[in-house]
Amino acid sequence: MAPADIDAAVHRQLGELAAGMRALQDTMRRIEEGADRAEDKAAESRSAVHRRMDELVARVGHLETSAATIVADVAEMKPVTDDVRRWKLMGIGALGVTGIAAMALGVSFAEGVRRIVFAVMGKG
């Protein structure tokens, strides 16, 4: 092999090596860009998850507050409800007593009318 042939072969190999290095650099750059895009997407996704989590925390806090308010309202209503039940029972009892009294009065009135009718007719 002549020195010119060796020199051309070395230049050709150096050119191939340089081209291979450029291809590797391009591949590395594309991999880095892909990793950067994936990292950006992951950061956006995490941000969305955190935002939704914050919204859920706020909603749960609101629900807890509402539940506590409802429990307090029910606790305030319980004595009133118990009073109404007692009044209802007292009312039913009073109606029963009134009914018995009305029946007794009706019987007495009917007996009085009967006696008056007998007295007027002279059967007494």
C-alpha positions in Angstrom: 0.0 0.0 0.0 1.4 3.4 -1.0 1.5 6.2 1.4 -1.1 8.1 -0.6 -3.5 5.1 -0.3 -2.8 4.9 3.4 -3.4 8.6 3.8 -6.7 8.4 1.8 -7.8 5.4 3.9 -7.0 7.2 7.1 -8.9 10.3 5.9 -11.9 8.1 4.9 -11.9 6.3 8.2 -11.6 9.7 10.0 -14.5 11.0 8.0 -16.6 7.9 8.8 -15.6 8.3 12.5 -16.5 12.0 12.5 -19.9 11.2 10.8 -20.5 8.4 13.3 -19.7 10.9 16.2 -22.1 13.4 14.7 -24.8 10.8 14.4 -24.2 9.8 18.1 -24.4 13.5 19.1 -27.7 13.9 17.2 -29.0 10.8 18.8 -27.9 12.0 22.2 -29.5 15.4 21.6 -32.8 13.7 20.5 -32.7 11.5 23.7 -32.1 14.6 25.9 -34.9 16.5 24.2 -37.2 13.5 24.6 -36.2 13.3 28.3 -36.8 17.0 28.7 -40.3 16.7 27.1 -41.1 13.7 29.3 -39.9 15.6 32.4 -42.1 18.6 31.4 -45.1 16.4 30.8 -44.5 14.6 34.2 -44.2 18.0 35.9 -47.5 19.2 34.3 -49.2 15.9 35.3 -47.9 16.2 38.9 -49.1 19.8 39.0 -52.6 18.8 37.8 -52.7 16.0 40.4 -51.7 18.4 43.2 -54.2 20.9 42.0 -57.0 18.3 42.0 -55.8 17.1 45.4 -56.0 20.6 46.8 -59.5 20.9 45.4 -60.5 17.6 47.0 -59.0 18.8 50.3 -61.0 22.0 50.1 -64.2 20.1 49.2 -63.7 17.6 52.1 -63.1 20.5 54.5 -66.3 22.1 53.3 -68.2 18.8 53.8 -66.7 18.4 57.3 -67.8 21.9 58.2 -71.3 21.2 56.8 -71.5 17.9 58.7 -70.5 19.7 61.9 -73.1 22.3 61.4 -75.8 19.7 60.7 -74.8 17.8 63.9 -75.0 21.0 65.9 -78.4 21.9 64.3 -79.7 18.4 65.1 -78.5 18.7 68.6 -80.3 22.0 69.0 -83.5 20.4 67.4 -83.6 17.4 69.7 -85.0 19.1 72.8 -87.7 20.8 70.6 -88.5 17.4 69.0 -88.8 15.8 72.5 -91.0 18.6 73.6 -93.3 18.2 70.6 -93.5 14.5 71.2 -94.4 15.1 74.9 -97.0 17.7 73.8 -98.5 15.2 71.3 -98.8 12.6 74.0 -100.3 15.1 76.4 -102.7 16.2 73.6 -103.7 12.7 72.9 -104.3 12.1 76.6 -106.2 15.4 76.9 -108.3 14.4 73.9 -109.1 11.1 75.5 -110.1 12.8 78.8 -112.2 15.3 76.8 -113.8 12.5 74.9 -114.7 10.7 78.1 -116.0 13.9 79.6 -118.1 14.7 76.5 -119.5 11.2 76.5 -120.4 11.5 80.2 -122.0 14.9 79.5 -123.8 13.5 76.5 -125.2 10.6 78.6 -126.2 13.0 81.4 -127.8 15.4 78.9 -129.7 12.5 77.2 -130.8 11.3 80.6 -132.0 14.8 81.5 -133.9 15.1 78.2 -135.5 11.7 78.8 -136.7 12.7 82.3 -138.1 15.9 81.0 -139.9 14.0 78.2 -141.3 11.5 80.8 -142.3 14.3 83.1 -144.1 16.2 80.4 -145.9 13.0 79.2 -146.7 12.0 82.7 -145.0 8.6 82.8 -142.8 9.4 85.7 
